[in-house]
């Protein structure tokens, strides 16, 4: 199991639009679902800093995720560009693999 974690600081007033753009019915999830290595995406909101969100994208493996990115670069970048006006800051927290089962 592989997880890609991203943190976002959302522009005030854009929380609902952000949740729609990154939540379970979003363009991101529809794109990811086109790949058999994808499992799910979780969208979390910080209860103490309500403009801070984290996404967790679950994949079979890092290799599967990287292959997906390479094969779908144009679609990925188009969705990223379309949603870029919703955030003040975006950063990759990291890529993580399951340590033990």
N, C-alpha and C positions, 0 to 999 in steps of 0.2 A: 504494500500500500504506500502511496505517495501523496503528499498534500502540499499544495502551493498556497501560501498565506500572503494576503495583501491587506494593508491598512489604508483607510481613506478618511480624510477630514472633509466633511461635506459643507458646502456653502449654506449659511443660515437661510432657512426657508425652502431649501431644496431637498429636505429629508424624504418626503414622500416620493418625489420624482427619482431620487437616488435608489430608494428601496424597490421601486418598480423596475429600474434599469439594471439592478444587480440581484434581485430576488429570484424565487423559483420559476417564475414565468417569463424571465427576461430573455433578451436576445443572446446574452452570454450563455445562458443555460441551453437554449435551443441549439446554438452552435456547438457547444461541448457535447451535447447528446448525440451529435452526428458521428461521434467516435466511440467505438466499442470499449476503449480503455477508460472512459469516463464513468465515474460512479455518481457523484452528486456535488452540489455546491451548498454551503451553509453561509448565511449572511447573519452576522452578529452585530449588535449595537451596544456600545458602552453605556451602562445605566448612569454613570457618574459624569461622563463627558458625552452628551447626547449627539454631538456632531461627528463622533468617531465611530467608524464601522470597521469590521474585519470580514473578509471573505476567506473561506476555506474550500478549495477545490480539490476533491478526492479523485485520484486516478489509480489505475492498476500499478503503474511504475513510473519512474522519472523518465525512462526512455520513451514510454508511450506518450507522456505529456509533451516531451520535446519533439517527438515525431509529429504530434498533432499541431504544435506551434509552427513547425516548418511547413506543413502541408496546408495550413489555413491562415498563413500570415496576413494576406490581404483582408480577409473577413475579420480577423482579430483586430487589425489596425483600424478598420472602418468603424467597428463597434466602439473601440477605445476612443476614437476621435469624436464620435457622436455623443459620448457621455462625459467628455472631459470638462465641459462647462459646469458640471455638478459639484466639482470638488475644488478645494483649496490646495490640498496636498494628497499625493498618492505615493506609497512606498511598498516595495516588496519586503515583507518581514523575513521571508526565507522559504526554502524548499526543504521539506522534511520527509524522511522515510521511516516506516515502522521499525522500531528497534528490536522488538521481540513480540511473539504472539503467545 
